[in-house]
Amino acid sequence: MFTCHESSSTVAKHHALRCHPASPYAAVRAPNGPRPSREAPLGCAIEGSASLGEGGVLALSYRLRGDPESIRIPEPVPPSATDDLWQHTCLEAFVAALNDPEYREFNFAPSGQWASYRFVAYRERDFGFVPSNAPQFAFRRRADGFQLDALLAPELLPASAILNISLTAVIEASDGSKSYWALSHCAAQPDFHLRQSFSLTLQRTTP
């Protein structure tokens, strides 16, 4: 039986993303080192963090450690809202209000392209939704991988004092294969939209 691994946080700290067992993960590892275990502790492969700052801004950070030559990283292009970013290396976040079926999906590509979606329920996209502004994010290559930091204005988030969040990543290897990473996996096949996997909880502070 497939086990759903869960984690929770009310403070800003780094969390290990796990590779889904159904996807390959050879490209994401320490250079010249062993492949990480799917249940490896914090510090291996991919980490993510989420925190709410002043004014309700959501700050996200992703850090990948692996062999840069084994990972396909999209080349920079002018920033724009773009669909299907998940078909290549892409960092993602899913954000929902507590006890509400609505949620938002955010995609951040190393190319500088992005996506922001609203869903009224599981995979039921609101095609009339137009984000009020673009997410702000920066991508940096490192000798042992890369880092991406993002800021989401409160206008882009569900209106709720308590948010449920999932941090995810799609990593494309040099051979074209893709691996799927998340804080929690709750299905036999990769599915970032499952609400059970929105395993981080953050609470907005009140003045």
Secondary structure per residue as TSV (DSSP state, phi and psi in degrees):
chain	resnum	aa	ss	phi	psi
A	1	M	-	360.0	137.1
A	2	F	-	-73.2	135.5
A	3	T	-	-104.0	133.1
A	4	C	-	-89.4	117.3
A	5	H	-	-90.1	129.9
A	6	E	-	-122.4	152.4
A	7	S	-	-143.0	161.3
A	8	S	-	-146.6	156.1
A	9	S	-	-156.7	142.2
A	10	T	S	-118.4	1.5
A	11	V	S	-127.0	162.5
A	12	A	-	-77.9	112.6
A	13	K	-	-151.1	164.6
A	14	H	-	-83.8	142.4
A	15	H	E	-128.2	140.9
A	16	A	E	-76.0	132.3
A	17	L	-	-88.2	140.1
A	18	R	E	-103.4	144.4
A	19	C	E	-81.7	136.3
A	20	H	-	-66.6	135.9
A	21	P	T	-58.9	-22.9
A	22	A	T	-84.1	-4.3
A	23	S	S	-117.7	149.9
A	24	P	-	-73.0	160.8
A	25	Y	-	-149.8	27.5
A	26	A	T	-65.1	-30.9
A	27	A	T	-74.5	-23.6
A	28	V	S	-99.0	98.9
A	29	R	S	-164.8	165.9
A	30	A	-	-69.2	136.6
A	31	P	T	-54.8	132.7
A	32	N	T	62.3	16.7
A	33	G	S	-118.8	179.8
A	34	P	-	-73.5	158.5
A	35	R	-	-66.0	145.3
A	36	P	-	-73.7	149.6
A	37	S	-	-72.9	147.7
A	38	R	T	-64.7	-19.2
A	39	E	T	-110.9	21.4
A	40	A	-	-65.7	153.4
A	41	P	-	-73.6	172.4
A	42	L	T	-53.6	139.7
A	43	G	T	114.4	-13.8
A	44	C	S	-102.5	147.8
A	45	A	S	59.9	-91.2
A	46	I	E	-128.2	132.9
A	47	E	E	-124.6	153.8
A	48	G	E	-142.0	155.7
A	49	S	E	-142.7	155.6
A	50	A	E	-144.2	136.5
A	51	S	E	-151.7	149.0
A	52	L	E	-97.6	126.9
A	53	G	-	-106.8	-164.5
A	54	E	G	-60.2	134.0
A	55	G	G	78.5	6.0
A	56	G	G	85.8	14.3
A	57	V	-	-71.6	133.7
A	58	L	E	-96.3	119.3
A	59	A	E	-101.6	128.6
A	60	L	E	-122.0	147.3
A	61	S	E	-143.8	138.5
A	62	Y	E	-128.8	134.5
A	63	R	E	-131.0	117.0
A	64	L	E	-107.7	132.4
A	65	R	E	-116.1	123.5
A	66	G	S	-177.9	-176.1
A	67	D	-	-80.7	109.4
A	68	P	G	-58.7	-29.0
A	69	E	G	-72.5	-16.0
A	70	S	G	-96.4	-0.6
A	71	I	B	-119.2	132.1
A	72	R	-	-82.8	119.4
A	73	I	-	-115.8	117.7
A	74	P	-	-56.7	140.7
A	75	E	-	-72.5	151.5
A	76	P	-	-61.9	140.0
A	77	V	-	-138.4	166.6
A	78	P	-	-57.0	134.3
A	79	P	-	-57.2	137.5
A	80	S	-	-164.6	156.7
A	81	A	B	-74.5	124.8
A	82	T	-	-141.9	136.2
A	83	D	S	-85.3	166.0
A	84	D	-	62.9	27.6
A	85	L	G	-65.4	-24.8
A	86	W	G	-67.1	-10.2
A	87	Q	G	-74.2	-8.1
A	88	H	S	-135.6	-176.8
A	89	T	S	-56.3	126.0
A	90	C	E	-157.6	139.3
A	91	L	E	-103.5	142.6
A	92	E	E	-137.6	159.4
A	93	A	E	-143.4	141.9
A	94	F	E	-120.4	131.7
A	95	V	E	-133.3	129.7
A	96	A	E	-134.0	155.0
A	97	A	E	-81.3	147.2
A	98	L	T	-58.7	131.8
A	99	N	T	59.9	34.3
A	100	D	-	-135.4	130.6
A	101	P	S	-68.5	-19.3
A	102	E	-	-69.2	145.4
A	103	Y	E	-154.2	165.0
A	104	R	E	-116.9	148.2
A	105	E	E	-122.1	135.5
A	106	F	E	-127.0	132.7
A	107	N	E	-118.1	135.1
A	108	F	E	-127.2	115.7
A	109	A	-	-99.5	144.4
A	110	P	T	-56.9	-21.3
A	111	S	T	-68.6	-17.8
A	112	G	S	102.4	-8.5
A	113	Q	-	-77.7	158.4
A	114	W	E	-149.6	168.2
A	115	A	E	-147.8	146.9
A	116	S	E	-139.9	119.6
A	117	Y	E	-125.7	152.9
A	118	R	E	-117.9	133.8
A	119	F	E	-119.8	133.3
A	120	V	E	-83.5	-20.5
A	121	A	E	-162.9	-176.1
A	122	Y	T	-51.6	111.8
A	123	R	T	58.3	16.7
A	124	E	E	-97.8	89.6
A	125	R	E	-74.4	138.6
A	126	D	-	-87.9	96.9
A	127	F	T	-72.3	-11.2
A	128	G	T	-87.4	-4.7
A	129	F	-	-73.0	129.2
A	130	V	-	-124.8	116.4
A	131	P	-	-61.4	141.6
A	132	S	S	-69.7	-25.5
A	133	N	S	-157.0	172.8
A	134	A	-	-91.1	144.7
A	135	P	-	-65.4	149.1
A	136	Q	E	-102.6	127.1
A	137	F	E	-153.2	158.3
A	138	A	E	-135.3	136.5
A	139	F	E	-112.7	135.8
A	140	R	E	-133.4	127.3
A	141	R	E	-76.3	146.4
A	142	R	E	-130.6	162.9
A	143	A	T	-60.6	-30.3
A	144	D	T	-112.0	23.6
A	145	G	E	146.5	-131.5
A	146	F	E	-159.0	169.3
A	147	Q	E	-136.8	142.2
A	148	L	E	-133.3	128.8
A	149	D	E	-119.1	137.9
A	150	A	E	-136.7	150.6
A	151	L	E	-126.3	130.2
A	152	L	E	-115.9	119.7
A	153	A	-	-65.8	151.5
A	154	P	G	-58.9	-26.4
A	155	E	G	-64.8	-21.4
A	156	L	G	-86.5	-8.8
A	157	L	S	-104.8	158.6
A	158	P	-	-60.3	145.0
A	159	A	S	-81.9	98.4
A	160	S	-	-160.1	147.0
A	161	A	S	-72.5	-25.1
A	162	I	E	-125.0	129.2
A	163	L	E	-116.3	139.3
A	164	N	E	-103.8	130.6
A	165	I	E	-131.2	143.1
A	166	S	E	-125.5	132.4
A	167	L	E	-105.9	130.7
A	168	T	E	-140.6	167.9
A	169	A	E	-153.9	142.9
A	170	V	E	-113.2	124.5
A	171	I	E	-117.5	121.5
A	172	E	E	-96.9	124.0
A	173	A	B	-80.9	166.4
A	174	S	T	-62.2	-22.7
A	175	D	T	-88.4	3.9
A	176	G	S	92.6	-10.6
A	177	S	-	-72.5	154.2
A	178	K	E	-125.0	143.4
A	179	S	E	-117.4	152.7
A	180	Y	E	-122.8	122.0
A	181	W	E	-120.0	142.5
A	182	A	E	-159.7	163.0
A	183	L	S	-64.1	-35.4
A	184	S	-	-141.7	141.9
A	185	H	-	-122.3	125.5
A	186	C	-	-123.2	20.4
A	187	A	S	-148.2	162.2
A	188	A	S	-70.2	-21.6
A	189	Q	S	-121.0	152.4
A	190	P	-	-56.0	129.5
A	191	D	-	-154.7	95.6
A	192	F	T	-72.1	-13.8
A	193	H	T	-84.1	-11.0
A	194	L	-	-64.4	125.2
A	195	R	G	-64.0	-28.2
A	196	Q	G	-61.2	-23.3
A	197	S	G	-89.4	-0.1
A	198	F	-	-80.1	75.9
A	199	S	-	-96.8	-3.9
A	200	L	E	-95.8	138.6
A	201	T	E	-121.6	124.5
A	202	L	E	-124.3	142.1
A	203	Q	E	-118.1	128.9
A	204	R	-	-68.3	140.3
A	205	T	-	-86.4	149.8
A	206	T	-	-108.0	145.4
A	207	P	-	-58.9	360.0
